[in-house]
Amino acid sequence: MSNKISDKYLKIVEWSDEDSCYIGTSPGLLDGGVHGQNEAKVFKELCEVVEDTITIMKNSGKPLPKQTANKQFSGKIALRIPPDLHKAVAIQAIQEGESINKLIQHKLEAAI
């Protein structure tokens, strides 16, 4: 069991074709990130940066953002869209013989 607050924040290391290196980020906690050619080293450095960021925020009295690791999701999203778009989605759902919810779900899955 971990005692570090930093373990409660999501850390992502992924290859960037644009930058030709690995980029490490912590969404919701860091505006920037770390980068390098070795994935393991980038992750290690990212963990250190996240830990330092949390320490700095706590020492300066800034509230920490909500923790992101192991967050549970309900599967429900309240979405506000313009009425014209709502109508267009409803019409397309009818044409495809499915509910608005299923149509949006399929569109999101295809987009991600």
N, C-alpha and C positions, 0 to 999 in steps of 0.2 A: 504494500500500500504506500502510495507516494504522499509525501508531506509538502511537496512544492506546489505553490499556487500555479506556477507556470504550466504544470501538467494538465491543468483544466482548460487550457487554451489550444485551439486547433493550430497545428503547424503544417504547412504544405511546402514540399519541395518538388519542383517540376522543371523539366527542360524547357527552355525558351529558344525556339528557332531564331527569333528576331535578335536576341542577345548572344546566341551561341554559347550559352552556359546554363547551369542550374540556378533557379531563382527560389529563394526561401521566403515565405510570407506567413504572417499570422493575422488572418482577416479579423477585423474588429478591434485589434489591439495595436498593430503597427501600420503606419501609413506607407512605409517603405518596406525594405526587406534586405536580404543578403544574397550574394551571388558568388559563383565559383565553378570550377571545372569538375570538382569531385563531389558527388551527391552526398556522401556520408559526412564530409567535412562541412558542407553547406548546412546540413541538418544540425550538426553539432554547434556550429556558430549561431544558427537561428535559435536554438534552445537557449544559448547564453544571452543573446540579444533580448529574447522574450523575458528571461529572468531579470536582466538589468532594467528593462522597461518597466516591469512591475515594481521593482524596488524604487526606481525614480518616482513613479507615480505615487506610491504609498508614502514616500518620504516628503513629497511636496504637497500631500493632502488631497491629491486628485482622486476622484472615485475611479475604481477599476471598471472597465466595461463588463457586461455579462459574460460569464464563462461560456465557451463554445464547444468544448470537448464533451462527448457523451450526451449532448442535448437531445432530448426526446421531442419528436415532432408529431403533432396530432393528425397530420394528413389533410388538414383543412386550411384553406386560404380564403380570406375575405378580399375580394377583388372589386375595385370600383373602376368602371369603364364608361365612356360616353354612351348615351342611349343609342346612337346610330351604330356604334360598334356592337353593342349588345344585340341589336336587331339583326345585324349581318351574321353574327355568330349563331344566333338562334335559327336563322334561315338555313345556314350551311349545315347545322346539326340535323335539322329536319330532312334536308336533301340527302344526307349521308345515313339517315336512319338511326341516329344515336342521340343521346342526351347532350346537352350543352357541356356538362361536366366531363363526359367521356371525350368529346371533341377537343376541349381545351387540354385535357390530359394527354391525348395523342399528339397534339400540336407541340406541347411542351417537351414530351419525350423525344420527338423528332428534332427539336431545336437544341437539345442538350447533348 
